[in-house]
Amino acid sequence: MTVAKPQAKPKRKVLLYPGEDGYFVVEVPSLPGCISQGKTRQEAVANICEAITLYIEVLQDRGEPVPDDTVEIVLV
């Protein structure tokens, strides 16, 4: 009997920056409108992970495609 291992979720690039209110803001460029925040960097990252999961679940429930993470980081 073979037991299926849970597949790791693909990673997404996010933007993390301090907001004007002192919270950290996190956005997911590959998922339009997927944004969260937290009092600390760790809290903001945990919150955006949950938001990404829920965002993708909603897309799948609606039968909509999940966008690939094609964001490229370029310093200019």
The 8 nearest C-alpha neighbors of each residue, nearest first, counted from 0:
[[1, 2, 3, 4, 5, 6, 7, 8],
 [2, 0, 3, 4, 5, 6, 7, 8],
 [1, 3, 4, 0, 5, 6, 7, 8],
 [4, 2, 1, 5, 6, 0, 7, 8],
 [3, 5, 6, 2, 7, 1, 8, 0],
 [6, 4, 3, 7, 8, 2, 9, 1],
 [7, 5, 4, 8, 3, 9, 10, 2],
 [6, 8, 9, 5, 10, 4, 3, 52],
 [7, 9, 10, 6, 5, 52, 11, 48],
 [10, 8, 7, 11, 6, 68, 67, 12],
 [9, 11, 8, 12, 68, 7, 13, 48],
 [12, 10, 68, 13, 9, 27, 29, 51],
 [11, 13, 27, 10, 70, 14, 68, 28],
 [14, 12, 27, 26, 11, 15, 25, 28],
 [13, 15, 26, 25, 27, 16, 12, 28],
 [16, 14, 25, 24, 13, 23, 26, 17],
 [15, 17, 24, 23, 18, 14, 25, 22],
 [18, 16, 23, 24, 22, 21, 19, 15],
 [19, 17, 22, 20, 23, 21, 24, 16],
 [18, 20, 21, 17, 22, 23, 24, 16],
 [19, 21, 18, 22, 17, 23, 38, 24],
 [22, 20, 18, 19, 17, 23, 38, 39],
 [23, 21, 38, 18, 37, 20, 17, 24],
 [22, 24, 17, 36, 37, 18, 16, 40],
 [23, 25, 36, 16, 15, 18, 17, 35],
 [24, 26, 15, 35, 14, 34, 36, 13],
 [27, 25, 34, 14, 13, 33, 28, 35],
 [26, 28, 13, 30, 29, 33, 34, 14],
 [29, 27, 30, 31, 26, 13, 70, 12],
 [28, 30, 68, 27, 31, 66, 70, 67],
 [31, 29, 27, 28, 33, 32, 66, 54],
 [32, 30, 33, 28, 29, 27, 34, 26],
 [31, 33, 34, 30, 27, 26, 28, 29],
 [34, 32, 31, 30, 27, 26, 50, 51],
 [35, 33, 26, 25, 32, 27, 47, 36],
 [36, 34, 25, 47, 24, 46, 26, 43],
 [37, 35, 24, 43, 23, 25, 22, 46],
 [36, 38, 43, 42, 23, 39, 22, 40],
 [37, 39, 22, 23, 42, 43, 40, 36],
 [40, 38, 42, 41, 37, 43, 23, 22],
 [41, 39, 43, 42, 23, 44, 37, 38],
 [40, 42, 44, 39, 43, 45, 37, 38],
 [41, 43, 37, 45, 39, 44, 40, 46],
 [42, 44, 37, 36, 46, 40, 41, 45],
 [43, 45, 47, 41, 46, 42, 40, 48],
 [46, 44, 42, 48, 43, 47, 41, 49],
 [47, 45, 43, 49, 44, 48, 42, 50],
 [46, 48, 50, 44, 49, 35, 45, 51],
 [49, 47, 51, 45, 50, 46, 44, 52],
 [48, 50, 52, 46, 47, 51, 53, 45],
 [49, 51, 47, 53, 48, 52, 54, 46],
 [52, 50, 54, 48, 49, 53, 47, 55],
 [53, 51, 49, 55, 50, 54, 56, 48],
 [52, 54, 56, 50, 55, 51, 57, 49],
 [55, 53, 51, 57, 56, 52, 50, 58],
 [54, 56, 58, 52, 57, 53, 51, 59],
 [57, 55, 53, 59, 58, 54, 60, 52],
 [58, 56, 60, 54, 59, 55, 61, 53],
 [59, 57, 63, 55, 61, 56, 60, 62],
 [58, 60, 62, 56, 61, 57, 63, 55],
 [61, 59, 57, 62, 58, 56, 63, 55],
 [62, 60, 58, 59, 63, 57, 56, 64],
 [63, 61, 59, 60, 58, 64, 57, 65],
 [62, 64, 58, 61, 59, 65, 60, 57],
 [65, 63, 66, 58, 62, 59, 61, 55],
 [64, 66, 58, 55, 67, 63, 59, 30],
 [67, 65, 64, 68, 29, 30, 69, 55],
 [66, 68, 69, 65, 29, 70, 30, 11],
 [67, 69, 29, 70, 11, 66, 12, 28],
 [70, 68, 67, 71, 29, 66, 12, 11],
 [71, 69, 68, 29, 72, 12, 28, 67],
 [70, 72, 73, 69, 12, 68, 74, 28],
 [71, 73, 70, 74, 12, 69, 75, 14],
 [74, 72, 71, 75, 70, 12, 69, 14],
 [75, 73, 72, 71, 70, 14, 12, 13],
 [74, 73, 72, 71, 70, 14, 16, 15]]
